[in-house]
Amino acid sequence: MTDCSAHHVGLTVSDLEETLAFYRDTLGLTVVDRFGVGGEAFAEAVGVEGASADFAHLEADGVRIELVEYEPEARGSPAAGLNQPGASHVGLSVDDLEAFAADLPDDVPTISGPRTTESGTTIMFLRDPEGNLIEILEA
């Protein structure tokens, strides 16, 4: 069997431009690629009839985050909380979580401010414009 290596973490979004702006401008990630994909092979590969998609790849210190907006768009809701099976989140590290939290725009929804867990890691969770959970941590 061939060994796997990590390539990216993907998030499906309904508004690529708004979500991309958040990850780039609010979280400071670098956009490394933008592209679109369509056609029969793509639609078959993703299991969505007539699918096409626009992609943006961002760099987060060696981890590639892929934002993707599909056409046609399916409506549904993401997992409500981290303890729900199927829930997902993106984890990003900062040097000073208190300073990061203080600099966040007021309109960014947060689950809580920075909290130091019994493991000694300081964490907080926020949501991107699509409602996806993002963990910010100071290890």
TORKOL-4160 file (C-alpha; in steps of 0.2 Angstrom, whole numbers, padded with zeros to 4 digits, m for minus):
139
<pt num="1" X="0000" Y="0000" Z="0000"/>
<pt num="2" X="0006" Y="0018" Z="m0004"/>
<pt num="3" X="0010" Y="0029" Z="0011"/>
<pt num="4" X="m0001" Y="0045" Z="0012"/>
<pt num="5" X="0005" Y="0062" Z="0016"/>
<pt num="6" X="m0005" Y="0077" Z="0021"/>
<pt num="7" X="m0010" Y="0090" Z="0007"/>
<pt num="8" X="m0023" Y="0101" Z="0013"/>
<pt num="9" X="m0038" Y="0103" Z="0025"/>
<pt num="10" X="m0054" Y="0108" Z="0015"/>
<pt num="11" X="m0069" Y="0119" Z="0020"/>
<pt num="12" X="m0084" Y="0120" Z="0009"/>
<pt num="13" X="m0092" Y="0138" Z="0009"/>
<pt num="14" X="m0106" Y="0147" Z="0001"/>
<pt num="15" X="m0097" Y="0164" Z="m0001"/>
<pt num="16" X="m0079" Y="0161" Z="m0006"/>
<pt num="17" X="m0075" Y="0179" Z="m0008"/>
<pt num="18" X="m0081" Y="0184" Z="0010"/>
<pt num="19" X="m0074" Y="0169" Z="0018"/>
<pt num="20" X="m0057" Y="0171" Z="0009"/>
<pt num="21" X="m0056" Y="0189" Z="0015"/>
<pt num="22" X="m0059" Y="0183" Z="0033"/>
<pt num="23" X="m0045" Y="0170" Z="0032"/>
<pt num="24" X="m0033" Y="0182" Z="0023"/>
<pt num="25" X="m0037" Y="0199" Z="0032"/>
<pt num="26" X="m0043" Y="0194" Z="0049"/>
<pt num="27" X="m0032" Y="0179" Z="0052"/>
<pt num="28" X="m0017" Y="0184" Z="0041"/>
<pt num="29" X="m0015" Y="0169" Z="0031"/>
<pt num="30" X="m0007" Y="0170" Z="0013"/>
<pt num="31" X="m0017" Y="0165" Z="m0002"/>
<pt num="32" X="m0006" Y="0154" Z="m0012"/>
<pt num="33" X="m0018" Y="0148" Z="m0026"/>
<pt num="34" X="m0035" Y="0152" Z="m0034"/>
<pt num="35" X="m0043" Y="0141" Z="m0047"/>
<pt num="36" X="m0059" Y="0133" Z="m0054"/>
<pt num="37" X="m0063" Y="0116" Z="m0059"/>
<pt num="38" X="m0078" Y="0108" Z="m0068"/>
<pt num="39" X="m0082" Y="0095" Z="m0081"/>
<pt num="40" X="m0089" Y="0078" Z="m0081"/>
<pt num="41" X="m0074" Y="0070" Z="m0072"/>
<pt num="42" X="m0074" Y="0082" Z="m0058"/>
<pt num="43" X="m0093" Y="0080" Z="m0056"/>
<pt num="44" X="m0091" Y="0061" Z="m0055"/>
<pt num="45" X="m0076" Y="0062" Z="m0043"/>
<pt num="46" X="m0086" Y="0073" Z="m0030"/>
<pt num="47" X="m0102" Y="0063" Z="m0033"/>
<pt num="48" X="m0112" Y="0079" Z="m0038"/>
<pt num="49" X="m0121" Y="0080" Z="m0054"/>
<pt num="50" X="m0116" Y="0095" Z="m0065"/>
<pt num="51" X="m0104" Y="0101" Z="m0051"/>
<pt num="52" X="m0091" Y="0114" Z="m0053"/>
<pt num="53" X="m0081" Y="0123" Z="m0040"/>
<pt num="54" X="m0070" Y="0138" Z="m0036"/>
<pt num="55" X="m0056" Y="0136" Z="m0025"/>
<pt num="56" X="m0044" Y="0146" Z="m0014"/>
<pt num="57" X="m0029" Y="0139" Z="m0006"/>
<pt num="58" X="m0021" Y="0148" Z="0009"/>
<pt num="59" X="m0005" Y="0144" Z="0018"/>
<pt num="60" X="m0005" Y="0143" Z="0037"/>
<pt num="61" X="0013" Y="0139" Z="0042"/>
<pt num="62" X="0015" Y="0123" Z="0032"/>
<pt num="63" X="m0003" Y="0118" Z="0032"/>
<pt num="64" X="m0014" Y="0122" Z="0017"/>
<pt num="65" X="m0032" Y="0127" Z="0020"/>
<pt num="66" X="m0043" Y="0125" Z="0005"/>
<pt num="67" X="m0059" Y="0135" Z="0003"/>
<pt num="68" X="m0071" Y="0129" Z="m0010"/>
<pt num="69" X="m0088" Y="0135" Z="m0016"/>
<pt num="70" X="m0098" Y="0123" Z="m0026"/>
<pt num="71" X="m0111" Y="0125" Z="m0040"/>
<pt num="72" X="m0124" Y="0118" Z="m0037"/>
<pt num="73" X="m0124" Y="0122" Z="m0019"/>
<pt num="74" X="m0133" Y="0110" Z="m0007"/>
<pt num="75" X="m0141" Y="0118" Z="0008"/>
<pt num="76" X="m0139" Y="0110" Z="0025"/>
<pt num="77" X="m0131" Y="0115" Z="0042"/>
<pt num="78" X="m0114" Y="0112" Z="0048"/>
<pt num="79" X="m0112" Y="0102" Z="0065"/>
<pt num="80" X="m0118" Y="0113" Z="0079"/>
<pt num="81" X="m0104" Y="0110" Z="0091"/>
<pt num="82" X="m0088" Y="0102" Z="0093"/>
<pt num="83" X="m0095" Y="0087" Z="0103"/>
<pt num="84" X="m0107" Y="0082" Z="0089"/>
<pt num="85" X="m0100" Y="0068" Z="0078"/>
<pt num="86" X="m0095" Y="0074" Z="0061"/>
<pt num="87" X="m0090" Y="0091" Z="0068"/>
<pt num="88" X="m0074" Y="0098" Z="0062"/>
<pt num="89" X="m0063" Y="0113" Z="0065"/>
<pt num="90" X="m0047" Y="0121" Z="0059"/>
<pt num="91" X="m0033" Y="0124" Z="0072"/>
<pt num="92" X="m0021" Y="0139" Z="0071"/>
<pt num="93" X="m0007" Y="0143" Z="0083"/>
<pt num="94" X="m0002" Y="0161" Z="0089"/>
<pt num="95" X="0012" Y="0167" Z="0100"/>
<pt num="96" X="0001" Y="0178" Z="0111"/>
<pt num="97" X="m0018" Y="0173" Z="0112"/>
<pt num="98" X="m0023" Y="0187" Z="0123"/>
<pt num="99" X="m0016" Y="0200" Z="0110"/>
<pt num="100" X="m0024" Y="0190" Z="0096"/>
<pt num="101" X="m0041" Y="0190" Z="0105"/>
<pt num="102" X="m0039" Y="0209" Z="0109"/>
<pt num="103" X="m0036" Y="0213" Z="0090"/>
<pt num="104" X="m0051" Y="0203" Z="0084"/>
<pt num="105" X="m0064" Y="0214" Z="0075"/>
<pt num="106" X="m0080" Y="0215" Z="0086"/>
<pt num="107" X="m0091" Y="0207" Z="0073"/>
<pt num="108" X="m0081" Y="0190" Z="0074"/>
<pt num="109" X="m0092" Y="0178" Z="0084"/>
<pt num="110" X="m0082" Y="0169" Z="0098"/>
<pt num="111" X="m0087" Y="0154" Z="0109"/>
<pt num="112" X="m0077" Y="0161" Z="0123"/>
<pt num="113" X="m0061" Y="0172" Z="0126"/>
<pt num="114" X="m0045" Y="0164" Z="0129"/>
<pt num="115" X="m0045" Y="0149" Z="0142"/>
<pt num="116" X="m0031" Y="0139" Z="0149"/>
<pt num="117" X="m0035" Y="0121" Z="0150"/>
<pt num="118" X="m0029" Y="0108" Z="0163"/>
<pt num="119" X="m0016" Y="0103" Z="0150"/>
<pt num="120" X="m0008" Y="0120" Z="0150"/>
<pt num="121" X="m0013" Y="0125" Z="0133"/>
<pt num="122" X="m0023" Y="0142" Z="0131"/>
<pt num="123" X="m0037" Y="0141" Z="0118"/>
<pt num="124" X="m0052" Y="0150" Z="0111"/>
<pt num="125" X="m0064" Y="0146" Z="0097"/>
<pt num="126" X="m0072" Y="0157" Z="0085"/>
<pt num="127" X="m0082" Y="0156" Z="0069"/>
<pt num="128" X="m0078" Y="0161" Z="0051"/>
<pt num="129" X="m0092" Y="0170" Z="0041"/>
<pt num="130" X="m0099" Y="0153" Z="0036"/>
<pt num="131" X="m0100" Y="0147" Z="0054"/>
<pt num="132" X="m0085" Y="0135" Z="0053"/>
<pt num="133" X="m0076" Y="0133" Z="0070"/>
<pt num="134" X="m0058" Y="0139" Z="0071"/>
<pt num="135" X="m0048" Y="0135" Z="0086"/>
<pt num="136" X="m0034" Y="0148" Z="0090"/>
<pt num="137" X="m0022" Y="0141" Z="0103"/>
<pt num="138" X="m0006" Y="0146" Z="0112"/>
<pt num="139" X="0003" Y="0130" Z="0115"/>
